[in-house]
Amino acid sequence: MPIDQVFMFDSDEGIALIQANIYDQNIINNSPQIWSDQPPLFPIIISKSLDFFGDQISNARILILLFSTLLIWSFSHILRLSVGKLTAIITIILLIISINFLRLSVSVMQCIPCLSLGMLSIYLLILYTKNVQIYWIILSGIIFALSLQIKMIMIFLIPVMIIYFLTTSYKISLNNITNINIVNILKSPISIWLLSISTAFIIVSFITQSLNIEKILFFHISSNLKYSFSKHNSFQDVIYIYLQNFDALLLSLLGLKYQNLKINLPLDNKIIDNKPEQHIYKIPLFWLIIITFVFLNHKPIWYHYIILVSVPLTWLGAYGIRGILVKFSQNNHTNKIFNLKQIQISKFAVFTIFLTLLVIPIKLGVIQWENYNFVQKSQLKFANLERIITYKNQSKWLFTDVGMYGFYSQINIPPELTVISMKRLNSGTINSEFLFKVLEKYQPEQILINRFFSIFDLIKPYVDKNYQEIYVDESTKHYLRNNIQKLNQNK
C-alpha cells in the first residue's frame, strides 16, 4: 500500500489526525470542547505515538498497521485452536485480500484498532474457557473496554460473547438452574467480564473526560439521524456488503455443514475435539446474525463497516475450508495415487472452490487499481496543500472541511470544526449560525473548502466581506483573509 504517496485514504483520517494535533498542542482544556460522536481515546493514542515517533503521516499509518497485525495475530491463534494451523493460514490469507482490508489496515481510522482489541478480547475469553483462570477474563474485559473507547459500535459483541459463555460454561446449565442465586450470578464468568468492562470503561472515561453517553451512543441511534439519511436503504446496503463477500459467504455455508468434523490435518497437533473448541464457531455465527440485524436497523452504513461482516464470514468459512481439506486428506489416505474423481465432495463445494480461486487475482487487481486511483487523486490535494503552506507563516487558523490539510500543513483547525461529516451536516449540528460564531471567534486566515460546498454556501456572506479569492475550481474554493492578502501585496 502506498502509505507515503496517498494524501488520504478517507476523510476520517483527517478527523483523527487533526484531533491528535489538538490534543498534542494542548489547544483545548478538555475533550468535550471537541465535537465528536466517538470517545477520544483513539486520537489521544495517535497524539502520543506521533509525539514520540514524529508527526509524519507514515508513522500514523504504520501505527494502524500494527493494530492490523494484532488483529491477524489474535485471529490466527483462535483459528489455530478451532480449525488447525493449515486452515488458519489459508483463512488469514483470504481475510487479508478481502474487500478493503488492506486499505483499512493503513487508514488512520478507528475500525481496525477497535476490531483488533475486540478480537484480542475474544481470544482471551477462549483461553479462559480452556484454562479457567480468572485473570484471562478480567484482562479480556479491560481490553474490550478499550475497544469500546475507540469506537462504540463494538458494543454489539457483548451479547455475542454472553451467548458463547452460556453455551460453554459447565458450571451453569439449564438442569441446575434452580440452584442459581445472586451470589453465584455475581461470581459467574459473565458477571466478572461485564464488571471488568464497566469498571475499565468508566475509569478511562474519567481520565479522558469523555463520559458522555448521549453523544457517543444515543446520537448514532437517534431517529433524527436516521431520518436525515432516509434515502439510504439499509437492506440494499447489507445485500451489497454480502455480495462483496460472496466467496466468503459460500465458504461460510460450507462451514456450517463441516463445523463438527474431527479429522486431523497434516499441520494440526491433535484432533480438535475439546468441548470449548467445539463451540468457538458460535462466535462468528452469532456475530454475523447480530451485526446483520444492527445494520438493517442502522443508517448510514459506510463502506468501512464491511470488515465487521468480512471477519465473521471468513471465520465461518474457515470451517468450510477445513472440511474441503479433510475430504482431500481422506482421499490421500485411502488412495496412494491422487484421484480427483474419487473425492466425495458436493458440487456446491466444487463451485465454492472454483469461485474462491477465481476471485483471488480479481481482488488483487482491484487493490492495485484502487491504489493507482488514490495516488492520482492525491496530486490535486497536494497542489492545494502547497498553496496553503505558502501562507503558513501568516496563518494561525485554517477553516477547512478536510482535516488532512491541517495535519500536513501543521496549521491549527478550530476544535469545533475537527469533525465535519455527512452525519453532522444532515443532523443539523452544523448551520450558518454555528459557522458564523466559529469564524468570528477564530478569524481564520485561510478558508479552504474541498468536500462540502454546502458549507461554503452557508458562510458565503461572511467570506465575501472579509476574504479574497486565491484559487477556485470545480472541487476547491480557497480564500485568504483580506488583511493577509494586503500584507502580501505590500511585500
C-alpha positions in Angstrom: 0.0 0.0 0.0 1.4 3.5 -1.0 1.3 5.0 2.5 3.5 7.9 1.7 2.1 8.8 -1.7 -1.6 8.9 -0.9 -2.9 12.2 0.5 -5.7 10.5 2.4 -7.4 7.1 2.1 -10.6 8.5 3.8 -11.7 11.9 5.1 -11.9 10.2 8.6 -8.1 10.2 8.6 -8.1 14.0 8.7 -10.6 14.0 11.6 -8.5 11.6 13.7 -5.2 13.3 12.9 -6.3 16.9 13.4 -7.8 15.9 16.7 -4.5 14.3 17.6 -2.7 17.6 16.8 -5.1 19.5 19.0 -4.5 17.2 22.0 -0.8 17.3 21.4 -0.6 21.1 21.4 -3.0 21.4 24.4 -5.2 23.8 22.4 -8.2 22.6 24.4 -8.6 22.1 28.2 -10.9 19.0 28.0 -12.3 16.6 25.5 -15.9 18.0 25.4 -14.6 21.1 23.6 -14.2 18.9 20.5 -17.5 17.8 18.9 -17.2 14.0 18.3 -19.6 11.1 18.2 -16.8 8.7 19.4 -14.7 8.6 22.6 -11.4 10.5 22.4 -9.0 7.6 23.1 -8.1 6.9 19.5 -6.8 10.5 18.7 -5.1 10.5 22.1 -3.2 7.3 21.2 -2.3 8.8 17.8 -1.1 12.0 19.5 1.2 10.2 21.9 2.5 8.0 19.2 3.3 10.9 16.8 4.8 12.9 19.7 7.3 10.0 20.2 8.0 8.9 16.6 7.4 12.2 14.7 4.3 13.7 13.0 4.7 12.2 9.6 1.7 10.6 8.0 3.6 7.3 7.5 4.1 7.0 11.3 0.4 7.3 11.9 -0.4 4.7 9.2 2.2 2.3 10.5 0.5 2.5 13.9 -2.7 1.3 12.3 -0.8 -1.4 10.5 0.5 -2.6 13.9 -3.1 -2.8 15.1 -3.9 -4.8 12.0 -1.1 -7.1 12.8 -2.5 -7.6 16.3 -5.9 -8.4 14.7 -4.2 -11.0 12.4 -2.3 -12.5 15.4 -5.3 -12.8 17.6 -7.5 -14.2 14.8 -4.8 -16.7 13.7 -4.5 -18.0 17.3 -8.2 -18.5 17.6 -8.3 -20.3 14.2 -5.4 -22.5 15.3 -7.3 -23.6 18.3 -10.6 -24.3 16.4 -9.6 -25.4 12.9 -5.9 -26.1 13.0 -2.8 -24.5 11.6 -3.2 -25.3 7.9 -6.7 -24.0 7.7 -5.7 -20.9 9.8 -3.0 -20.0 7.3 -5.4 -20.2 4.3 -8.1 -18.3 6.1 -5.8 -15.4 7.1 -4.7 -15.1 3.5 -8.3 -14.8 2.4 -9.0 -12.2 5.0 -6.0 -10.1 4.1 -7.1 -9.9 0.4 -10.8 -9.4 1.3 -12.5 -6.2 0.2 -11.0 -3.0 1.8 -9.0 -4.9 4.4 -5.6 -3.7 3.2 -6.9 -0.2 2.7 -8.3 -0.1 6.2 -5.1 -1.6 7.6 -3.2 1.6 6.7 -6.0 4.1 7.1 -5.9 6.3 10.2 -9.4 5.3 11.3 -11.0 3.6 14.3 -12.3 0.4 12.6 -9.1 -1.7 12.6 -7.9 -0.6 16.1 -11.2 -1.3 17.8 -11.7 -4.6 15.9 -8.1 -5.7 16.8 -8.7 -5.1 20.5 -12.1 -6.8 20.3 -10.6 -9.9 18.6 -7.8 -10.0 21.3 -10.5 -9.8 24.0 -12.3 -12.7 22.3 -9.1 -14.7 22.2 -8.5 -14.2 25.9 -12.1 -15.3 26.7 -11.5 -18.5 24.7 -8.3 -19.1 26.7 -10.4 -18.7 29.9 -12.8 -21.4 28.7 -9.7 -23.7 28.2 -7.8 -22.9 31.4 -10.5 -21.3 33.7 -8.0 -18.8 35.0 -9.8 -15.7 36.3 -7.1 -13.3 35.1 -7.9 -14.1 31.5 -11.5 -12.9 31.8 -10.5 -9.8 33.7 -7.9 -8.9 31.1 -10.3 -9.6 28.4 -12.9 -7.2 29.9 -10.3 -4.4 30.2 -9.2 -4.8 26.6 -12.8 -4.9 25.4 -13.4 -1.6 27.3 -10.5 0.0 25.4 -12.1 -1.3 22.2 -15.3 0.5 23.1 -13.4 3.6 24.0 -12.1 3.6 20.4 -15.4 3.0 18.7 -18.7 2.3 20.4 -20.0 0.1 17.6 -18.1 -2.8 19.1 -20.8 -3.0 21.8 -22.6 -5.5 19.6 -20.1 -8.1 20.6 -21.3 -8.2 24.2 -24.4 -10.3 23.5 -22.3 -12.5 21.2 -19.9 -13.3 24.0 -22.7 -13.8 26.5 -24.2 -16.4 24.2 -20.8 -18.1 23.9 -20.4 -18.1 27.7 -23.9 -19.6 28.2 -23.2 -22.4 25.7 -19.7 -23.3 27.0 -20.0 -22.9 30.8 -20.1 -26.2 32.6 -20.9 -24.5 35.9 -24.3 -23.2 35.0 -26.8 -25.2 32.9 -30.5 -25.5 32.4 -30.5 -28.6 34.5 -29.3 -27.0 37.7 -30.8 -23.6 37.1 -32.8 -23.9 40.4 -29.5 -23.7 42.3 -28.6 -20.3 40.9 -28.7 -17.5 43.4 -27.4 -13.9 43.5 -24.0 -14.8 44.8 -23.4 -17.4 42.1 -24.6 -15.0 39.4 -22.1 -12.3 40.7 -19.3 -14.9 40.7 -20.2 -16.1 37.2 -17.7 -15.5 34.4 -20.3 -13.3 32.6 -20.7 -11.0 35.6 -16.9 -10.8 36.1 -16.4 -10.0 32.5 -19.1 -7.3 32.3 -17.9 -5.8 35.6 -14.4 -5.6 34.2 -15.6 -3.9 31.1 -17.8 -1.4 33.0 -15.0 -0.5 35.5 -12.3 -0.1 32.9 -14.6 1.9 30.6 -15.6 4.3 33.4 -12.0 4.8 34.6 -10.8 5.6 31.0 -13.8 7.9 30.5 -12.9 9.9 33.6 -9.3 10.1 32.6 -10.1 11.4 29.2 -13.1 13.4 30.4 -15.4 11.8 27.9 -18.2 10.2 29.8 -21.0 11.4 27.5 -23.2 8.5 26.6 -25.7 10.8 24.9 -23.2 12.0 22.3 -21.2 8.8 21.8 -24.0 6.3 21.8 -27.5 7.8 21.6 -26.5 10.1 18.7 -26.0 7.1 16.5 -29.4 5.6 17.2 -31.4 8.8 17.2 -34.5 9.0 15.0 -33.3 12.4 13.7 -30.1 10.9 12.3 -32.0 8.0 10.6 -34.5 10.5 9.1 -31.7 12.7 7.7 -30.4 9.6 5.9 -33.8 8.4 4.8 -32.6 8.0 1.2 -30.2 5.3 2.3 -31.7 1.8 2.0 -30.1 -0.3 4.8 -31.4 -3.5 3.3 -29.8 -2.8 0.0 -26.6 -1.8 1.7 -26.5 -5.1 3.7 -27.1 -7.1 0.5 -24.3 -5.2 -1.2 -21.9 -6.0 1.6 -22.7 -9.7 1.4 -22.3 -9.7 -2.4 -18.9 -8.1 -2.0 -18.0 -11.1 0.3 -19.8 -13.7 -1.9 -16.9 -16.1 -1.9 -16.6 -16.0 1.9 -20.4 -16.3 2.1 -20.2 -19.6 0.2 -17.4 -20.9 2.3 -19.3 -20.0 5.5 -22.3 -22.0 4.3 -19.9 -25.0 3.9 -18.5 -24.2 7.3 -21.9 -24.7 8.9 -22.0 -28.1 7.3 -18.5 -29.2 8.3 -18.0 -27.5 11.7 -18.3 -30.8 13.6 -15.5 -32.6 11.7 -12.8 -34.1 14.0 -10.4 -35.3 11.4 -6.7 -34.4 11.9 -4.8 -32.5 9.2 -1.1 -32.6 8.5 -0.2 -29.3 10.3 -2.6 -30.0 13.3 -1.1 -31.0 16.6 -4.1 -33.0 17.6 -7.7 -33.7 16.7 -9.8 -30.7 17.7 -12.4 -32.4 19.9 -12.3 -30.5 23.2 -15.5 -29.1 24.3 -14.5 -25.3 24.3 -13.1 -25.6 20.8 -16.3 -27.2 19.6 -18.3 -24.1 20.5 -16.0 -21.5 19.0 -17.9 -21.5 15.7 -20.8 -20.0 17.6 -18.9 -16.7 18.0 -18.7 -15.8 14.3 -22.2 -17.3 13.7 -23.9 -15.1 16.3 -21.6 -12.2 15.4 -22.9 -12.4 11.9 -26.5 -12.6 13.0 -26.4 -9.7 15.4 -24.3 -7.3 13.2 -26.7 -8.0 10.3 -29.6 -7.1 12.5 -27.8 -4.0 13.6 -27.0 -2.9 10.1 -30.6 -3.5 8.9 -31.8 -1.0 11.6 -28.9 1.5 11.2 -28.3 4.4 8.9 -26.0 5.2 7.3 -23.8 2.2 6.6 -20.4 3.3 5.4 -18.0 1.2 3.3 -15.6 0.6 6.2 -18.3 -1.3 8.1 -17.8 -4.2 5.6 -15.0 -5.5 7.8 -17.5 -6.3 10.5 -19.1 -8.7 8.1 -15.9 -9.9 6.3 -14.3 -11.2 9.6 -17.1 -13.4 10.8 -17.9 -14.7 7.3 -14.2 -15.6 6.7 -14.1 -17.1 10.2 -17.1 -19.4 9.4 -15.6 -20.0 6.1 -12.5 -21.5 7.8 -14.7 -24.5 8.8 -15.7 -24.9 5.2 -12.0 -24.7 4.1 -11.2 -27.3 6.8 -14.0 -29.6 5.5 -12.7 -29.4 2.0 -9.1 -30.1 3.2 -10.4 -33.1 5.2 -12.0 -34.6 2.0 -8.8 -34.3 0.1 -6.8 -35.7 3.1 -9.1 -38.7 3.3 -8.6 -39.4 -0.4 -4.8 -39.4 0.1 -5.0 -41.8 3.0 -7.2 -44.3 1.1 -5.5 -44.0 -2.3 -1.8 -44.0 -3.0 -2.4 -42.2 -6.3 -4.3 -38.9 -6.1 -7.6 -39.2 -7.9 -9.8 -36.1 -8.1 -12.8 -38.2 -9.2 -12.8 -40.3 -6.1 -13.0 -37.4 -3.7 -16.5 -37.4 -2.1 -17.3 -33.7 -2.4 -20.5 -31.9 -3.3 -21.0 -29.9 -6.5 -21.6 -26.8 -4.2 -18.2 -27.3 -2.6 -16.6 -27.7 -6.1 -18.2 -24.4 -7.2 -17.1 -22.7 -4.0 -13.5 -23.8 -4.5 -13.6 -22.6 -8.1 -15.1 -19.2 -7.3 -12.7 -18.6 -4.4 -9.7 -19.3 -6.5 -11.1 -17.2 -9.4 -11.7 -14.1 -7.4 -8.2 -14.0 -5.8 -6.5 -12.4 -8.8 -9.5 -10.2 -9.4 -9.3 -8.9 -5.8 -5.5 -8.3 -6.1 -6.2 -6.4 -9.4 -8.8 -4.3 -7.7 -6.4 -3.4 -4.9 -3.7 -2.3 -7.5 -6.3 -0.3 -9.4 -7.6 1.5 -6.2 -4.0 2.3 -5.1 -3.4 3.9 -8.5 -6.5 6.0 -8.3 -5.6 7.1 -4.7 -2.2 8.3 -5.9 -3.7 10.1 -8.9 -6.4 11.9 -6.9 -3.8 12.9 -4.3 -1.9 15.1 -6.8 -4.7 17.7 -6.8 -4.9 17.7 -3.0 -1.1 18.1 -2.6 -1.4 21.0 -5.0 -4.0 22.6 -2.7 -1.6 21.9 0.2 1.2 23.8 -1.5 -1.0 26.9 -1.7 -1.9 26.6 2.0 1.7 26.3 3.0 2.6 29.4 1.0 0.8 31.4 3.7 1.6 29.2 6.6 3.8 31.8 8.4 0.9 34.2 8.5 -1.7 31.7 9.4 -2.7 30.7 12.9 -6.0 29.1 12.0 -7.3 27.2 9.0 -11.0 26.8 8.2 -11.5 23.7 6.2 -13.8 20.7 5.7 -10.8 18.4 5.1 -8.8 17.9 8.3 -5.8 16.4 6.4 -4.8 19.9 5.2 -4.4 21.0 8.8 -2.3 17.9 9.7 0.0 18.2 6.7 0.5 22.0 7.0 0.5 21.9 10.8 -1.9 24.9 10.9 -4.5 24.6 13.6 -8.1 24.0 12.7 -10.7 25.3 15.2 -11.6 22.5 17.6 -15.3 22.9 16.8 -14.6 22.1 13.2 -12.4 19.0 13.6 -15.4 16.8 12.8 -17.2 17.9 9.6 -19.1 15.0 8.3 -22.3 13.9 6.5 -23.7 12.9 9.8 -23.1 16.2 11.4 -24.4 18.2 8.4 -27.5 16.1 8.0 -28.3 16.1 11.7 -28.3 19.9 11.8 -25.5 20.4 14.3 -23.7 22.5 11.7 -25.6 25.5 10.4 -24.9 29.1 9.4 -25.3 30.5 12.9 -22.8 28.0 14.3 -20.3 28.6 11.5 -20.5 32.4 11.8 -19.7 32.1 15.5 -16.7 30.0 14.8 -15.5 32.5 12.1 -15.9 35.4 14.5 -14.2 33.6 17.3 -11.1 32.4 15.5 -11.0 34.7 12.4 -9.0 32.1 10.4 -6.5 33.5 8.0 -7.3 30.8 5.4 -10.5 29.1 4.2 -10.4 26.1 2.0 -13.5 24.1 1.1 -12.7 20.8 -0.8 -15.5 18.5 0.2 -18.9 20.0 1.2 -19.7 23.1 -1.0 -22.9 23.4 1.0 -20.7 24.7 3.9 -19.4 27.5 1.6 -23.0 28.5 0.8 -23.7 28.9 4.5 -20.7 31.2 5.1 -20.6 33.0 1.7 -21.8 36.4 3.0 -19.0 36.4 5.6 -16.4 35.3 3.1 -17.4 37.9 0.5 -17.0 40.6 3.2 -13.7 39.5 4.8 -11.8 37.3 2.3 -10.3 37.4 -1.1 -10.2 34.5 -3.6 -6.9 32.7 -4.0 -8.0 29.7 -6.1 -11.3 28.3 -7.2 -12.2 25.3 -9.4 -14.9 22.7 -9.6 -13.6 20.9 -6.5 -11.9 23.6 -4.4 -12.5 27.0 -3.0 -9.5 28.7 -1.4 -9.7 32.1 0.3 -7.3 34.3 2.2 -8.3 36.9 4.8 -8.2 40.5 3.4 -5.5 41.8 5.7 -3.2 38.9 4.9 -3.7 39.5 1.2 -2.9 43.2 1.6 0.3 42.4 3.5 1.5 40.1 0.7 0.7 42.8 -1.9 2.7 45.4 0.0 5.7 43.0 0.0 
